[in-house]
């Protein structure tokens, strides 16, 4: 596995259509090659969650892990990712400071609870194309 000291890791729900679309959206805008990805269902996803004492039954859709710094979950993770991809999306990072986390996460949780109903679900994690495979840390279950 490549050295990840300077990479931010996004853990995502590998069977969620919304989550997979979001990963593709981030990959297309990750011009500085900052991010690597792993599904929450993968062995490495489970290991990274366990190392940080994150309960996957509470946080089941997105986690952002920054090297040697911190991790973010739910709305904080989404806003940190938006800030990093730059352009218009970086403006969304301001919501980390002006809206209370409880309010942001309430909206986030509403979307997360309904994501399968609204966007659908896959039976398993899709395999990345060969050119994108290097951005993914895990082998899909």
Secondary structure, 3 states (H helix, E strand, C coil): CCCCCCCEEEEECCCEHHHHHHHHHHHHHCCCCCEEEEECCCHHHHHHHHHCCCCCCCCCCEEEECCCCCEEEHHHHHHHHHHHHCHHHHHHHHHHHHCCHHHHHHHHHHHHHHHHHHHCECCCCCCCCCCCHHHECCCCC
